[in-house]
Amino acid sequence: MGKIIISENVSLDGVVQDPTGEEGFRHGGWFLRMGDKDREAWAELELDEALRAEALLLGRRSDEWFAARWLSRSGAWADRLNSLPKYVVSSTLQEPEWSNSTVLRGDVVDEVSKLKQELDGDIVVYASRQLVHTLMEHGLVDELRLIVHPVVLGAGDRLFGETSDKSPMRLVDIRTVGDSLAFLTYQPVRDGWT
């Protein structure tokens, strides 16, 4: 059975909006402000995650964003990301942009539940904030991996929006990445608070 892994870069206050500054958000570009040591350690962590992944699960906009940046790259990390099977959740997309992609057109909860049954290993979700909200709301997330950047933005779209109920989490790992990034791993508590 597959595991849905949410892997996100977030600000200290949980903002995920416009990390590279390409969307015009007034606080955009926060991701690019890390130092060389942090960037190298972050890239090693991301490569390791990609090498352990079975597949990627993305929303339409994330598929387009990643495809525009990764298809032309080479090297171990790019080769791995480009070769991984990708599943893109969309009701409007006809042809996915990124290589090795399949569009999941039906009900998101049903389609992702089937995908978890069909695949073994980690199914990693990058970006795709709206998809993350849906997966969290329906209890389909098995693990959260958050790389916390040491910046408070005070505004912007956050990883987690309103939910219908609480979602208790258990911290299972914490590491420092480079000099100033925190890598937090959480798993949902399925049977209430512990």
Salt bridges, closest charged atoms under 4 A:
ASP13 OD2 - ARG158 NH2 3.42
GLU22 OE1 - ARG69 NH2 2.35
ASP48 OD2 - ARG52 NE 3.07
GLU49 OE2 - ARG145 NH1 2.97
GLU64 OE2 - ARG60 NH1 3.26
GLU111 OE2 - LYS114 NZ 3.64
ASP122 OD2 - ARG145 NH2 3.30
ASP142 OD2 - LYS116 NZ 2.87
ASP142 OD1 - ARG190 NH2 3.26
GLU143 OE1 - LYS3 NZ 3.86
GLU143 OE2 - ARG145 NE 2.75
ASP157 OD2 - ARG129 NH2 3.14
ASP165 OD1 - LYS166 NZ 3.63
ASP173 OD2 - ARG175 NE 3.38
ASP179 OD1 - LYS37 NZ 3.14
